Amino acid sequence: MAITAALVKELRERTGSGMMECKKALVEANGDIEVAIEEMRKSGLAKADKKADRITAEGIIAIETSADNKHAIMLEVNSETDFVAKADDFVNFVSAVAKKALEAQPADLDALKQLTLDSGETVETVRQALVAKIGENIQVRRFTALNTEDGIIGFYRHGDRIGTMVQLTGGNEELAKDLAMHVAANRPQAISPDELSQELLDKERDIVATQARDSGKPENIIEKMIEGRMAKFVNEISLVGQPFVKDPDVTVEKLIKQAGASIDAFEFFEVGEGIEKAEDNFAEEVMAQARGK
């Protein structure tokens, strides 16, 4: 069967693959476009599996919220390079997944990966096809959701790399957004001191106690130094104890009391957080590409 330009064009439009790859697939499928698509998908899966262990520390934080600001979802999708993270195919994929996740409210990451997108394919299938097309490992890493009946959710994105969400009871949309911006700037570890882990507090107390005793001051002074430094520490990492980013003379606790509000939850994501980045080795990268890896 003759492989026409129109047939190659149709396959390119349906798969997003390159012209030569499409022509080769059609030749091998004897011009049957459905067989060509199936074989390209199989090939794409193999390519995705081959790249699955490569480090993905770049990417996008996406946030989707309902019109009434009572439902929100925050998602991190990773790529190997910042270049790919800015590509339209990657950006559109992340947006589609975030929208579907808000709509479906999946129970966990595995459930999210099996959601069916508007294209009729699952998130995981589209991800694998994107890996094959772009040539980089791409991973849907994590997501979190906030839902409230009587409260309100504010969110803030700092570029594509940092995202925050804050859920309030009382207050208004402006306060919720301001607090989300505050969380992005100050990165608290808990809403209030009583939510901090004992392990964290014990570790910090041990550090400040060592520093205080090295000062050579009397024991009663040392104890006061320890308590003072611990009080400062818990305020610095607790949301309500921090000076409000837009008015440092007011703490977050005072701000929300003045507004008759309370903070129910907050979430903070940063791209690549906790992922150990590999050191770039340009020579090895070029050799790997030359070997077709």
N, C-alpha and C positions, 0 to 999 in steps of 0.2 A: 504494500500500500504506500502511495506517495505521501510524504510528510510535508504538508503545505505550510506556508507561513501563517495562515489563519489558524491552523491547528496548534502550531507552536505558541501563537499569541494567546489562544484560549487556555492552554495549559499554564502559561506564565501567569495569567490573570487569576486562575483558580488556585495556584500553589505558591505564587510569589517567588518562584525560583528563577534562576538565570536562563537566558535563551539557549545556550549550548547544553545545559543540563536537561532542559525540557526536550530539546531535539533528540538528545541521546536516549532519553527515557521513552520517547515515542517510537524511535527506531527499534529499540529492544522489545517494545510492546506491539510491534507490527501495526502501529497507527491507532491502536485502541486506547483512547484517552483515559478511560476508567481504569484499565490495567496499569497504565503509566502512573496514574495518581497513587494507586495502591502500592506499587513498587517504590515510588518516591517516598511515601510515608514510611515504609519498612526501612528504607535506607536512612531516612531522617531519624528514626528511632535508634538505629545503630550508631549514628553520629552523636546523638544526644547521650547515649550510654557511655560512649567513648570519652566524652568531655565532662561527665558527671562529677569527677573528682577534682576538677580544676577550681581554684579559689575564686569566689565571687564576692568581692568586697566593695564593689561600686553598685550603683543602682538608683532607685527612686523610692521615696516614701509618698504614698498616695492617701488621700483622705476623701471619703464620700459621706455626705450627711443628707438626711431627709429634709424636706422643705420646712417642716415645723421645728427642726433642730432638736428632735427628741430621739433620734437614732443616728448613729455614726459608726463608721468603720475606718480603721487605719491599717495600711498594708505596706509591707516591704517586699520589693522584688529586686533581686540582685543580678548584676552582670559582672563580667571580668574587668571591663574597662569603662571609664567615664564616657568615652566616645560612643559606645553602644548604648549607654544609658540615656543619651540624648537623641538617639535615632528614632525616627517616627514610628517604625514598626514596634520597637520596644515600648515607647511611651503609650502608644495606642493599646497595646496588650495590657499594660498595667492599669490603664484607665478602665478597660472593659472588665477586667477581673475585679477591680474595686467596686464598680457599679453593681455587678452581679452578686458580689459578697454582701453588699448592703441590702440588696433585695432578698437574698436567700437566707441570710443569717446562718451560715454553716456552723456546726458544732465544733469543728477543729480543722486543722490544716489539711488533713487527708480528705475530709468532706469538701473543703473548698476546691481542692484540685480536681474533684469529680463533678463540679458544677458544670452545667452546659451553658456555653456562651451563646450569643445571638446567632453566631455562625452555624450553630448546631453541633459543634464539637466541644469536647470537655476542655477545661483549663489546661489539664496535663497534656492532652493531645496537641493543643495549640502551642504550648511551651516547647514541646519536643520539635515541632515543625520550625519554630523560631530559632532553636539551637542549630538545626540543620541549615537554615537559610543564612543566618548571621555568622555562624562559625565560632560562637562563644558559648560557654556554659551559662545558662540562665536559670535562676532558681526563685520560686515563690517561697520566701523564707519564713514569714510570720504575719499574723494579723491579730488585731484586737478590736473588740466592739464595745460600745457604750449604748445603753438603752434606758430611757426613763419615761415614766408616765406623767409625772407632775413637774419635773425639773426641766432643765435646759442644758444643752451641750454646746460648748464653744470650742473652736479649733484654730490652729495656727500652723502654717508651713513656712519654714525658713529655707527658701529655695526648694530644691528637690531632696535635700539630704536630712532635714530635721522636721519632724511632725509631732504635734502635741494635741491632746484633747482633754477638756476639763468638763466634768458634770456637776452642775449646781442644783440645789434646791433653793428657790428664791432668787433674787437678783434679776438680771436681764441679759440680753444677748451681748451687749457691749462689755459688761463685767466678765462674762464667760470668756469672751475673746481676749480681753486684757489679761486674764489669768492664764489662758493658754499661751500667750506670748511670754508671760512671766516664767512659766515652766520651761519654755524653750531657752530662755536666757540664763536661768538659775539652776536648772536640773535638780530639783529636790528629790530625795529618796523616799519620802513618805509624806502623807498629809500632815500628820502631827507627831510629836516625839514619842507618844505611846505606841506608834505603829512601827518604830524602828526595831530591828532585830537585836536581841540580847547579845548575839555573837559580835555584831558590829560595834555595839556600845562597849563591850568588854575589851575588844581589840584596841579601840581608841583610848579607853581609860588606861590601859597598860602603857600606851605610848606617852600620854600626857603625864602619867605618874613617874615614868622614867625621866622625862625631861625636867619635871619639877624637883625631883630628888637630886638631880645633877646640879641644881642651883645652889645646894649647900645650905639652904634656909632651914629654920627650925621645923619640926614635924607639924606643929599646929598651923604654921603658915603654908606648908606644903599641901596639907589637906584642903585649905581654902583655895589654893591655886588650882588644884585638881578639879574641885567642884566648879570653879569659875570657868575653867577652860572647857569642861564637859557641857556646861550650860550653853556656852557660846557655840560649841560644836553641834549640839542637837538643833539649835535655832538655825544654824547655817544650812543644814541639810533637810529640815522639815519645812514644808510649804508654808504653813501658817506662821512660822517664826521668822521668815525671811522678810527683809525690807521690800516693799512693793516696787517693782522695776520702774514704774512711771512716777513714783513719788516715794523715794527712799526714807522720808521722814515718817511714813506710815507702814506698819507691818501688814502682811496679808491678812492676819487674824483680825486686826482692827478694821481693815478695809471691808471684809465680808460682814462683820458685825454691823458696821454702819449701813450696809446695804440690806440688812436683814436676811442674809443668805448663809448657806453652809456648803462646803465642798464635799461631795459624795465620792468622787473618784477623779483620778487624772492618769493619763498615759503619755509616755515619752518614747519616741523611736528616733534613732539616728542610723543612717545608712552604714552598714558594715560594722555596727557596734558589736564588739566581742569576737569579731573574725580576725584572725591573725593574717595580715597581708604578707604575701610572698615578696621577697626582694626581686625587683626587676633585673632580668639578665637579658639584655637585648640580643646578644650573640646566640644564646640558647633558644630564644624565641624565633629568631630567623632560621636556625637549623631545624627547629621543630616544624616550621611551616614548609621548609624545603623537603622534609621527609613526609609531608602530607598529613601531619598530626593535627 
